[in-house]
Amino acid sequence: MTDAKIIDGNLFSARLRDTLAGHVRAMKDAHGVTPGLAVVLVGEDPASQVYVRTKHKRTVEAGMNSFEHALPADTPEDRVLALIAGLNADPAVHGILVQLPLPRHIDSQKVIEAIDPAKDVDGFHPINVGRLAAGLDAMVPCTPLGSLMLLKDRLGRLAGLDAVVVGRSNIVGKPMAQLLIKESCTVTVAHSQTRDLAAVVRRADIVVAAVGKPEMIRGDWLKPGCTVIDVGINRVTAADGSKKLVGDVAFAEALPVAGAITPVPGGVGPMTIACLLRNTLVACARQHGLPVPEV
Ligand code: GUN
């Protein structure tokens, strides 16, 4: 069943990846440059292994070079930092992503800050965080960027709309709020200490849910006709004992109320990787002084 209200992230991301592949081909043909993405995985976290495999597959499909570095869980921090220094210096590598979370003995912030900001395709380096906050060109974190693309595709101009971002993480909530401010939305960032969250959410024309709590946001919290972007990916056990993925929004309750909503899976998730490829292409163009494709 397809419902016009359901925002199809699979379809949108597939089109975006096609567009990116076209730019990659053009860059190769005109300038002999192939964008390269290095992904660093430390440890054997099964979810991270799945993400990294998918990233590799999509990178190669887009015509880019993919460099994978899988290190054992007990790799010393110094070794990870030395690897990053090598990738910073490698002209074939235009983007560097260190898969999070890292094992506890490694200081994630130190690792993030070791990445050359020009190659920081995750947009987590304080230079990029600051540039985004200042409204300057920056590497923008992939999940909020993908969420914004879906919003603009559905709504066009966002100026003046009330947006509520539920969650204040560095990876999603905070950069999402910055992007929506840049679009001239009136932005509220709600979190675990927010009083009467339902009343706050009910004011929103745009709801971005990024809390990591299965189906926490209920259908009767939503303003009729609002647009819901569900960033949550939560693995839960259904009544019949089977495992399934659900978002942070109670989808079945929200669907009749919302004007549009992203499903889980198949909503924001596939946009994240497409935006990682987009950031790698942009980083490559900037590093080579080439025109930056408008994607
Ligand atoms: N782990 C979960 N999401 C992300 C992400 O966007 N980037 C990185 N590096 N690790 C993650």
py3Dmol code that shows the C-alpha trace and the ligand (Angstrom):
import py3Dmol

protein = """\
ATOM      1  CA  MET A   1       0.000   0.000   0.000  1.00  0.00           C
ATOM      2  CA  THR A   2       1.259   3.462  -0.769  1.00  0.00           C
ATOM      3  CA  ASP A   3      -0.142   6.481   0.985  1.00  0.00           C
ATOM      4  CA  ALA A   4       0.573   9.963  -0.357  1.00  0.00           C
ATOM      5  CA  LYS A   5       1.212  11.061   3.220  1.00  0.00           C
ATOM      6  CA  ILE A   6       4.151   8.682   3.608  1.00  0.00           C
ATOM      7  CA  ILE A   7       7.466  10.301   2.729  1.00  0.00           C
ATOM      8  CA  ASP A   8       9.453   7.722   0.769  1.00  0.00           C
ATOM      9  CA  GLY A   9      13.080   8.052   1.870  1.00  0.00           C
ATOM     10  CA  ASN A  10      14.095   4.997  -0.146  1.00  0.00           C
ATOM     11  CA  LEU A  11      12.901   6.586  -3.386  1.00  0.00           C
ATOM     12  CA  PHE A  12      14.271  10.063  -2.599  1.00  0.00           C
ATOM     13  CA  SER A  13      17.680   8.703  -1.559  1.00  0.00           C
ATOM     14  CA  ALA A  14      17.922   6.459  -4.637  1.00  0.00           C
ATOM     15  CA  ARG A  15      17.319   9.501  -6.863  1.00  0.00           C
ATOM     16  CA  LEU A  16      19.867  11.533  -4.917  1.00  0.00           C
ATOM     17  CA  ARG A  17      22.453   8.748  -5.244  1.00  0.00           C
ATOM     18  CA  ASP A  18      21.802   8.613  -9.000  1.00  0.00           C
ATOM     19  CA  THR A  19      22.349  12.372  -9.245  1.00  0.00           C
ATOM     20  CA  LEU A  20      25.560  12.062  -7.215  1.00  0.00           C
ATOM     21  CA  ALA A  21      26.822   9.232  -9.429  1.00  0.00           C
ATOM     22  CA  GLY A  22      26.322  11.529 -12.432  1.00  0.00           C
ATOM     23  CA  HIS A  23      28.422  14.256 -10.770  1.00  0.00           C
ATOM     24  CA  VAL A  24      31.117  11.710  -9.888  1.00  0.00           C
ATOM     25  CA  ARG A  25      31.307  10.554 -13.518  1.00  0.00           C
ATOM     26  CA  ALA A  26      31.480  14.143 -14.750  1.00  0.00           C
ATOM     27  CA  MET A  27      34.256  14.967 -12.263  1.00  0.00           C
ATOM     28  CA  LYS A  28      36.265  11.944 -13.359  1.00  0.00           C
ATOM     29  CA  ASP A  29      35.799  12.702 -17.044  1.00  0.00           C
ATOM     30  CA  ALA A  30      36.538  16.416 -16.827  1.00  0.00           C
ATOM     31  CA  HIS A  31      39.229  16.485 -14.144  1.00  0.00           C
ATOM     32  CA  GLY A  32      40.454  12.905 -13.604  1.00  0.00           C
ATOM     33  CA  VAL A  33      39.469  13.113  -9.930  1.00  0.00           C
ATOM     34  CA  THR A  34      37.610  10.335  -8.086  1.00  0.00           C
ATOM     35  CA  PRO A  35      36.112  11.174  -4.671  1.00  0.00           C
ATOM     36  CA  GLY A  36      37.362   8.847  -1.926  1.00  0.00           C
ATOM     37  CA  LEU A  37      35.722   8.037   1.412  1.00  0.00           C
ATOM     38  CA  ALA A  38      37.594   6.345   4.269  1.00  0.00           C
ATOM     39  CA  VAL A  39      35.528   4.637   6.962  1.00  0.00           C
ATOM     40  CA  VAL A  40      37.139   3.592  10.239  1.00  0.00           C
ATOM     41  CA  LEU A  41      35.441   0.940  12.376  1.00  0.00           C
ATOM     42  CA  VAL A  42      36.894  -0.034  15.735  1.00  0.00           C
ATOM     43  CA  GLY A  43      35.465  -3.213  17.291  1.00  0.00           C
ATOM     44  CA  GLU A  44      32.783  -5.669  16.266  1.00  0.00           C
ATOM     45  CA  ASP A  45      29.486  -3.968  17.162  1.00  0.00           C
ATOM     46  CA  PRO A  46      27.019  -5.810  14.852  1.00  0.00           C
ATOM     47  CA  ALA A  47      24.867  -2.728  14.067  1.00  0.00           C
ATOM     48  CA  SER A  48      27.998  -0.714  13.207  1.00  0.00           C
ATOM     49  CA  GLN A  49      29.270  -3.538  10.983  1.00  0.00           C
ATOM     50  CA  VAL A  50      25.977  -3.484   9.042  1.00  0.00           C
ATOM     51  CA  TYR A  51      26.158   0.331   8.618  1.00  0.00           C
ATOM     52  CA  VAL A  52      29.771   0.184   7.451  1.00  0.00           C
ATOM     53  CA  ARG A  53      29.046  -2.588   4.919  1.00  0.00           C
ATOM     54  CA  THR A  54      26.128  -0.584   3.515  1.00  0.00           C
ATOM     55  CA  LYS A  55      28.248   2.583   3.330  1.00  0.00           C
ATOM     56  CA  HIS A  56      30.933   0.688   1.397  1.00  0.00           C
ATOM     57  CA  LYS A  57      28.380  -0.740  -1.071  1.00  0.00           C
ATOM     58  CA  ARG A  58      26.727   2.630  -1.697  1.00  0.00           C
ATOM     59  CA  THR A  59      30.066   4.422  -2.061  1.00  0.00           C
ATOM     60  CA  VAL A  60      31.244   2.018  -4.743  1.00  0.00           C
ATOM     61  CA  GLU A  61      27.846   2.132  -6.515  1.00  0.00           C
ATOM     62  CA  ALA A  62      28.180   5.926  -6.727  1.00  0.00           C
ATOM     63  CA  GLY A  63      31.534   5.484  -8.501  1.00  0.00           C
ATOM     64  CA  MET A  64      33.618   6.690  -5.551  1.00  0.00           C
ATOM     65  CA  ASN A  65      36.615   5.022  -3.958  1.00  0.00           C
ATOM     66  CA  SER A  66      35.909   3.338  -0.632  1.00  0.00           C
ATOM     67  CA  PHE A  67      38.701   2.727   1.880  1.00  0.00           C
ATOM     68  CA  GLU A  68      37.740   0.555   4.831  1.00  0.00           C
ATOM     69  CA  HIS A  69      39.769   0.304   8.027  1.00  0.00           C
ATOM     70  CA  ALA A  70      38.429  -2.295  10.456  1.00  0.00           C
ATOM     71  CA  LEU A  71      40.432  -2.389  13.681  1.00  0.00           C
ATOM     72  CA  PRO A  72      40.093  -4.753  16.657  1.00  0.00           C
ATOM     73  CA  ALA A  73      38.145  -3.532  19.718  1.00  0.00           C
ATOM     74  CA  ASP A  74      41.318  -3.304  21.836  1.00  0.00           C
ATOM     75  CA  THR A  75      43.179  -1.001  19.406  1.00  0.00           C
ATOM     76  CA  PRO A  76      44.954   1.693  21.461  1.00  0.00           C
ATOM     77  CA  GLU A  77      43.764   5.275  21.009  1.00  0.00           C
ATOM     78  CA  ASP A  78      47.188   6.275  19.676  1.00  0.00           C
ATOM     79  CA  ARG A  79      46.843   3.799  16.800  1.00  0.00           C
ATOM     80  CA  VAL A  80      43.469   5.256  15.818  1.00  0.00           C
ATOM     81  CA  LEU A  81      44.901   8.788  15.961  1.00  0.00           C
ATOM     82  CA  ALA A  82      47.899   7.713  13.845  1.00  0.00           C
ATOM     83  CA  LEU A  83      45.560   6.169  11.262  1.00  0.00           C
ATOM     84  CA  ILE A  84      43.585   9.415  11.077  1.00  0.00           C
ATOM     85  CA  ALA A  85      46.784  11.429  10.634  1.00  0.00           C
ATOM     86  CA  GLY A  86      47.650   9.182   7.668  1.00  0.00           C
ATOM     87  CA  LEU A  87      44.185   9.616   6.139  1.00  0.00           C
ATOM     88  CA  ASN A  88      44.373  13.404   6.630  1.00  0.00           C
ATOM     89  CA  ALA A  89      47.602  13.398   4.618  1.00  0.00           C
ATOM     90  CA  ASP A  90      46.370  11.015   1.884  1.00  0.00           C
ATOM     91  CA  PRO A  91      45.327  12.964  -1.251  1.00  0.00           C
ATOM     92  CA  ALA A  92      43.123  10.059  -2.444  1.00  0.00           C
ATOM     93  CA  VAL A  93      40.979  10.396   0.685  1.00  0.00           C
ATOM     94  CA  HIS A  94      38.525  13.317   0.604  1.00  0.00           C
ATOM     95  CA  GLY A  95      36.197  12.218   3.387  1.00  0.00           C
ATOM     96  CA  ILE A  96      36.873  10.473   6.709  1.00  0.00           C
ATOM     97  CA  LEU A  97      34.188   8.881   8.868  1.00  0.00           C
ATOM     98  CA  VAL A  98      34.944   7.180  12.164  1.00  0.00           C
ATOM     99  CA  GLN A  99      31.976   5.005  13.053  1.00  0.00           C
ATOM    100  CA  LEU A 100      30.520   5.797  16.483  1.00  0.00           C
ATOM    101  CA  PRO A 101      30.211   4.624  19.187  1.00  0.00           C
ATOM    102  CA  LEU A 102      33.891   3.887  19.801  1.00  0.00           C
ATOM    103  CA  PRO A 103      35.092   1.441  22.485  1.00  0.00           C
ATOM    104  CA  ARG A 104      35.140   3.083  25.930  1.00  0.00           C
ATOM    105  CA  HIS A 105      38.931   3.323  26.223  1.00  0.00           C
ATOM    106  CA  ILE A 106      38.986   5.705  23.233  1.00  0.00           C
ATOM    107  CA  ASP A 107      38.107   9.389  23.694  1.00  0.00           C
ATOM    108  CA  SER A 108      35.599  10.015  20.876  1.00  0.00           C
ATOM    109  CA  GLN A 109      35.946  13.790  21.043  1.00  0.00           C
ATOM    110  CA  LYS A 110      39.735  13.553  20.695  1.00  0.00           C
ATOM    111  CA  VAL A 111      39.278  11.333  17.631  1.00  0.00           C
ATOM    112  CA  ILE A 112      36.709  13.690  16.080  1.00  0.00           C
ATOM    113  CA  GLU A 113      39.040  16.655  16.622  1.00  0.00           C
ATOM    114  CA  ALA A 114      41.935  14.775  14.977  1.00  0.00           C
ATOM    115  CA  ILE A 115      40.069  14.682  11.641  1.00  0.00           C
ATOM    116  CA  ASP A 116      40.959  17.456   9.162  1.00  0.00           C
ATOM    117  CA  PRO A 117      37.790  19.650   9.194  1.00  0.00           C
ATOM    118  CA  ALA A 118      37.910  19.738   5.359  1.00  0.00           C
ATOM    119  CA  LYS A 119      37.581  15.913   5.336  1.00  0.00           C
ATOM    120  CA  ASP A 120      35.065  15.741   8.203  1.00  0.00           C
ATOM    121  CA  VAL A 121      32.118  14.386   6.186  1.00  0.00           C
ATOM    122  CA  ASP A 122      30.205  13.707   9.432  1.00  0.00           C
ATOM    123  CA  GLY A 123      30.309  17.408  10.326  1.00  0.00           C
ATOM    124  CA  PHE A 124      31.192  16.587  13.943  1.00  0.00           C
ATOM    125  CA  HIS A 125      34.462  18.582  14.210  1.00  0.00           C
ATOM    126  CA  PRO A 126      34.045  21.737  16.359  1.00  0.00           C
ATOM    127  CA  ILE A 127      35.130  23.853  13.374  1.00  0.00           C
ATOM    128  CA  ASN A 128      32.206  22.534  11.327  1.00  0.00           C
ATOM    129  CA  VAL A 129      29.824  22.724  14.301  1.00  0.00           C
ATOM    130  CA  GLY A 130      30.824  26.378  14.747  1.00  0.00           C
ATOM    131  CA  ARG A 131      30.607  27.187  11.053  1.00  0.00           C
ATOM    132  CA  LEU A 132      27.092  25.727  10.854  1.00  0.00           C
ATOM    133  CA  ALA A 133      26.039  27.702  13.946  1.00  0.00           C
ATOM    134  CA  ALA A 134      27.459  30.880  12.372  1.00  0.00           C
ATOM    135  CA  GLY A 135      25.536  30.242   9.144  1.00  0.00           C
ATOM    136  CA  LEU A 136      28.762  29.685   7.150  1.00  0.00           C
ATOM    137  CA  ASP A 137      29.521  26.933   4.612  1.00  0.00           C
ATOM    138  CA  ALA A 138      30.155  23.813   6.670  1.00  0.00           C
ATOM    139  CA  MET A 139      30.174  20.061   6.490  1.00  0.00           C
ATOM    140  CA  VAL A 140      26.675  19.357   7.817  1.00  0.00           C
ATOM    141  CA  PRO A 141      25.891  16.129   9.739  1.00  0.00           C
ATOM    142  CA  CYS A 142      24.250  13.639   7.396  1.00  0.00           C
ATOM    143  CA  THR A 143      21.062  12.699   9.254  1.00  0.00           C
ATOM    144  CA  PRO A 144      19.869  16.294   9.814  1.00  0.00           C
ATOM    145  CA  LEU A 145      20.865  17.213   6.256  1.00  0.00           C
ATOM    146  CA  GLY A 146      18.846  14.288   4.865  1.00  0.00           C
ATOM    147  CA  SER A 147      15.898  15.220   7.089  1.00  0.00           C
ATOM    148  CA  LEU A 148      15.997  18.805   5.814  1.00  0.00           C
ATOM    149  CA  MET A 149      16.047  17.622   2.196  1.00  0.00           C
ATOM    150  CA  LEU A 150      12.890  15.558   2.814  1.00  0.00           C
ATOM    151  CA  LEU A 151      11.194  18.538   4.503  1.00  0.00           C
ATOM    152  CA  LYS A 152      12.025  20.947   1.687  1.00  0.00           C
ATOM    153  CA  ASP A 153      10.912  18.444  -0.929  1.00  0.00           C
ATOM    154  CA  ARG A 154       7.548  18.086   0.813  1.00  0.00           C
ATOM    155  CA  LEU A 155       6.923  21.641   2.014  1.00  0.00           C
ATOM    156  CA  GLY A 156       8.959  23.920  -0.240  1.00  0.00           C
ATOM    157  CA  ARG A 157       9.704  27.102   1.719  1.00  0.00           C
ATOM    158  CA  LEU A 158       9.947  26.489   5.455  1.00  0.00           C
ATOM    159  CA  ALA A 159      10.172  30.155   6.536  1.00  0.00           C
ATOM    160  CA  GLY A 160       7.905  31.070   9.429  1.00  0.00           C
ATOM    161  CA  LEU A 161       6.897  27.518  10.282  1.00  0.00           C
ATOM    162  CA  ASP A 162       6.982  26.328  13.897  1.00  0.00           C
ATOM    163  CA  ALA A 163       9.450  23.452  14.204  1.00  0.00           C
ATOM    164  CA  VAL A 164       9.919  21.303  17.292  1.00  0.00           C
ATOM    165  CA  VAL A 165      13.034  19.131  17.467  1.00  0.00           C
ATOM    166  CA  VAL A 166      12.692  16.475  20.145  1.00  0.00           C
ATOM    167  CA  GLY A 167      16.217  15.491  21.227  1.00  0.00           C
ATOM    168  CA  ARG A 168      19.369  17.568  21.694  1.00  0.00           C
ATOM    169  CA  SER A 169      22.193  15.255  20.576  1.00  0.00           C
ATOM    170  CA  ASN A 170      25.271  16.614  18.812  1.00  0.00           C
ATOM    171  CA  ILE A 171      24.643  14.194  15.921  1.00  0.00           C
ATOM    172  CA  VAL A 172      21.000  15.073  15.207  1.00  0.00           C
ATOM    173  CA  GLY A 173      19.071  17.410  17.513  1.00  0.00           C
ATOM    174  CA  LYS A 174      21.444  20.379  17.728  1.00  0.00           C
ATOM    175  CA  PRO A 175      22.496  20.499  14.040  1.00  0.00           C
ATOM    176  CA  MET A 176      18.858  19.939  12.980  1.00  0.00           C
ATOM    177  CA  ALA A 177      17.854  22.985  15.012  1.00  0.00           C
ATOM    178  CA  GLN A 178      20.626  25.033  13.361  1.00  0.00           C
ATOM    179  CA  LEU A 179      19.493  24.005   9.878  1.00  0.00           C
ATOM    180  CA  LEU A 180      15.869  24.895  10.632  1.00  0.00           C
ATOM    181  CA  ILE A 181      16.911  28.290  12.043  1.00  0.00           C
ATOM    182  CA  LYS A 182      18.789  28.888   8.785  1.00  0.00           C
ATOM    183  CA  GLU A 183      15.518  28.156   6.932  1.00  0.00           C
ATOM    184  CA  SER A 184      13.821  30.848   9.085  1.00  0.00           C
ATOM    185  CA  CYS A 185      11.675  28.424  11.090  1.00  0.00           C
ATOM    186  CA  THR A 186      10.741  29.245  14.676  1.00  0.00           C
ATOM    187  CA  VAL A 187      12.595  26.436  16.411  1.00  0.00           C
ATOM    188  CA  THR A 188      12.032  24.801  19.788  1.00  0.00           C
ATOM    189  CA  VAL A 189      14.435  22.114  21.007  1.00  0.00           C
ATOM    190  CA  ALA A 190      12.700  19.790  23.464  1.00  0.00           C
ATOM    191  CA  HIS A 191      14.417  17.086  25.532  1.00  0.00           C
ATOM    192  CA  SER A 192      14.068  14.769  28.517  1.00  0.00           C
ATOM    193  CA  GLN A 193      13.603  17.675  30.962  1.00  0.00           C
ATOM    194  CA  THR A 194      10.968  19.493  28.873  1.00  0.00           C
ATOM    195  CA  ARG A 195       7.722  20.100  30.773  1.00  0.00           C
ATOM    196  CA  ASP A 196       4.489  19.016  29.067  1.00  0.00           C
ATOM    197  CA  LEU A 197       6.175  17.726  25.935  1.00  0.00           C
ATOM    198  CA  ALA A 198       2.807  16.853  24.361  1.00  0.00           C
ATOM    199  CA  ALA A 199       1.739  20.520  24.528  1.00  0.00           C
ATOM    200  CA  VAL A 200       5.069  21.657  23.030  1.00  0.00           C
ATOM    201  CA  VAL A 201       4.819  19.150  20.159  1.00  0.00           C
ATOM    202  CA  ARG A 202       1.184  20.128  19.520  1.00  0.00           C
ATOM    203  CA  ARG A 203       2.303  23.633  18.458  1.00  0.00           C
ATOM    204  CA  ALA A 204       4.566  22.301  15.709  1.00  0.00           C
ATOM    205  CA  ASP A 205       4.081  22.490  11.956  1.00  0.00           C
ATOM    206  CA  ILE A 206       7.251  20.379  11.734  1.00  0.00           C
ATOM    207  CA  VAL A 207       8.152  17.692  14.265  1.00  0.00           C
ATOM    208  CA  VAL A 208      11.611  16.103  14.158  1.00  0.00           C
ATOM    209  CA  ALA A 209      11.773  13.174  16.574  1.00  0.00           C
ATOM    210  CA  ALA A 210      15.298  12.140  17.578  1.00  0.00           C
ATOM    211  CA  VAL A 211      15.127  10.769  21.100  1.00  0.00           C
ATOM    212  CA  GLY A 212      15.768   7.043  20.646  1.00  0.00           C
ATOM    213  CA  LYS A 213      12.647   6.008  22.619  1.00  0.00           C
ATOM    214  CA  PRO A 214      10.333   3.614  20.756  1.00  0.00           C
ATOM    215  CA  GLU A 215       6.988   5.195  19.796  1.00  0.00           C
ATOM    216  CA  MET A 216       7.266   7.836  22.515  1.00  0.00           C
ATOM    217  CA  ILE A 217       5.508  10.549  20.503  1.00  0.00           C
ATOM    218  CA  ARG A 218       1.818   9.738  20.276  1.00  0.00           C
ATOM    219  CA  GLY A 219      -0.690  10.557  17.552  1.00  0.00           C
ATOM    220  CA  ASP A 220      -2.762  12.845  19.799  1.00  0.00           C
ATOM    221  CA  TRP A 221       0.322  15.010  20.484  1.00  0.00           C
ATOM    222  CA  LEU A 222       0.375  16.165  16.860  1.00  0.00           C
ATOM    223  CA  LYS A 223      -1.199  19.208  15.265  1.00  0.00           C
ATOM    224  CA  PRO A 224      -3.432  18.006  12.400  1.00  0.00           C
ATOM    225  CA  GLY A 225      -1.642  18.380   9.073  1.00  0.00           C
ATOM    226  CA  CYS A 226       1.868  18.695  10.549  1.00  0.00           C
ATOM    227  CA  THR A 227       4.923  17.114   8.917  1.00  0.00           C
ATOM    228  CA  VAL A 228       6.697  14.461  10.975  1.00  0.00           C
ATOM    229  CA  ILE A 229      10.318  13.421  10.470  1.00  0.00           C
ATOM    230  CA  ASP A 230      11.064  10.342  12.558  1.00  0.00           C
ATOM    231  CA  VAL A 231      14.804   9.849  13.056  1.00  0.00           C
ATOM    232  CA  GLY A 232      14.439   7.040  15.630  1.00  0.00           C
ATOM    233  CA  ILE A 233      15.465   3.504  14.756  1.00  0.00           C
ATOM    234  CA  ASN A 234      14.525   1.251  17.668  1.00  0.00           C
ATOM    235  CA  ARG A 235      14.586  -2.546  17.620  1.00  0.00           C
ATOM    236  CA  VAL A 236      11.650  -3.883  19.663  1.00  0.00           C
ATOM    237  CA  THR A 237       9.981  -7.246  20.281  1.00  0.00           C
ATOM    238  CA  ALA A 238       6.419  -7.394  18.925  1.00  0.00           C
ATOM    239  CA  ALA A 239       3.520  -9.102  20.760  1.00  0.00           C
ATOM    240  CA  ASP A 240       4.110 -12.302  18.738  1.00  0.00           C
ATOM    241  CA  GLY A 241       7.773 -12.393  19.809  1.00  0.00           C
ATOM    242  CA  SER A 242       9.178 -11.257  16.450  1.00  0.00           C
ATOM    243  CA  LYS A 243      11.686  -8.399  16.267  1.00  0.00           C
ATOM    244  CA  LYS A 244      10.846  -5.254  14.362  1.00  0.00           C
ATOM    245  CA  LEU A 245      12.099  -1.716  13.878  1.00  0.00           C
ATOM    246  CA  VAL A 246       9.996   1.208  15.075  1.00  0.00           C
ATOM    247  CA  GLY A 247      10.633   4.929  15.209  1.00  0.00           C
ATOM    248  CA  ASP A 248      10.276   7.458  18.021  1.00  0.00           C
ATOM    249  CA  VAL A 249       6.746   8.239  16.780  1.00  0.00           C
ATOM    250  CA  ALA A 250       3.740   5.904  17.122  1.00  0.00           C
ATOM    251  CA  PHE A 251       3.345   5.635  13.347  1.00  0.00           C
ATOM    252  CA  ALA A 252      -0.141   4.057  13.119  1.00  0.00           C
ATOM    253  CA  GLU A 253      -1.577   6.728  15.440  1.00  0.00           C
ATOM    254  CA  ALA A 254       0.297   9.574  13.744  1.00  0.00           C
ATOM    255  CA  LEU A 255      -0.556   8.688  10.124  1.00  0.00           C
ATOM    256  CA  PRO A 256      -4.213   9.807  10.185  1.00  0.00           C
ATOM    257  CA  VAL A 257      -3.333  13.068  11.997  1.00  0.00           C
ATOM    258  CA  ALA A 258      -0.159  14.184  10.206  1.00  0.00           C
ATOM    259  CA  GLY A 259      -0.063  15.801   6.781  1.00  0.00           C
ATOM    260  CA  ALA A 260       3.069  13.796   5.989  1.00  0.00           C
ATOM    261  CA  ILE A 261       5.319  11.407   7.897  1.00  0.00           C
ATOM    262  CA  THR A 262       8.498   9.401   7.346  1.00  0.00           C
ATOM    263  CA  PRO A 263       8.193   5.658   8.008  1.00  0.00           C
ATOM    264  CA  VAL A 264      10.713   3.525   9.917  1.00  0.00           C
ATOM    265  CA  PRO A 265      12.385   1.842   8.185  1.00  0.00           C
ATOM    266  CA  GLY A 266      12.501   3.550   4.765  1.00  0.00           C
ATOM    267  CA  GLY A 267      12.328   7.189   5.824  1.00  0.00           C
ATOM    268  CA  VAL A 268      15.317   9.117   7.160  1.00  0.00           C
ATOM    269  CA  GLY A 269      17.640   6.075   7.397  1.00  0.00           C
ATOM    270  CA  PRO A 270      18.527   5.766   3.703  1.00  0.00           C
ATOM    271  CA  MET A 271      18.979   9.555   3.471  1.00  0.00           C
ATOM    272  CA  THR A 272      21.878   9.462   5.923  1.00  0.00           C
ATOM    273  CA  ILE A 273      24.123   7.421   3.636  1.00  0.00           C
ATOM    274  CA  ALA A 274      23.083   9.372   0.542  1.00  0.00           C
ATOM    275  CA  CYS A 275      24.083  12.590   2.349  1.00  0.00           C
ATOM    276  CA  LEU A 276      27.396  11.046   3.377  1.00  0.00           C
ATOM    277  CA  LEU A 277      28.126  10.508  -0.320  1.00  0.00           C
ATOM    278  CA  ARG A 278      26.960  14.061  -1.025  1.00  0.00           C
ATOM    279  CA  ASN A 279      29.336  15.432   1.625  1.00  0.00           C
ATOM    280  CA  THR A 280      32.208  13.354   0.214  1.00  0.00           C
ATOM    281  CA  LEU A 281      31.591  14.737  -3.285  1.00  0.00           C
ATOM    282  CA  VAL A 282      31.422  18.312  -1.957  1.00  0.00           C
ATOM    283  CA  ALA A 283      34.581  17.800   0.155  1.00  0.00           C
ATOM    284  CA  CYS A 284      36.405  16.431  -2.896  1.00  0.00           C
ATOM    285  CA  ALA A 285      35.360  19.356  -5.108  1.00  0.00           C
ATOM    286  CA  ARG A 286      36.472  21.884  -2.469  1.00  0.00           C
ATOM    287  CA  GLN A 287      39.827  20.141  -1.917  1.00  0.00           C
ATOM    288  CA  HIS A 288      40.559  20.202  -5.645  1.00  0.00           C
ATOM    289  CA  GLY A 289      39.275  23.753  -6.167  1.00  0.00           C
ATOM    290  CA  LEU A 290      36.557  22.472  -8.523  1.00  0.00           C
ATOM    291  CA  PRO A 291      33.017  23.851  -8.834  1.00  0.00           C
ATOM    292  CA  VAL A 292      30.905  22.468  -5.969  1.00  0.00           C
ATOM    293  CA  PRO A 293      27.838  20.631  -7.326  1.00  0.00           C
ATOM    294  CA  GLU A 294      24.505  22.007  -6.041  1.00  0.00           C
ATOM    295  CA  VAL A 295      23.123  18.883  -4.385  1.00  0.00           C
TER     296      VAL A 295
END
"""
ligand_1 = """\
11
GUN
N 26.836 6.145 14.426
C 25.498 6.355 14.318
N 25.256 7.389 13.475
C 26.459 7.846 13.063
C 26.847 8.883 12.175
O 26.032 9.629 11.611
N 28.181 9.025 11.997
C 29.091 8.236 12.629
N 30.378 8.473 12.415
N 28.761 7.262 13.453
C 27.446 7.061 13.666
"""
view = py3Dmol.view(width=600, height=400)
view.addModel(protein, "pdb")
view.setStyle({"model": 0}, {"cartoon": {"style": "trace"}})
view.addModel(ligand_1, "xyz")
view.setStyle({"model": 1}, {"stick": {}})
view.zoomTo()
view.show()
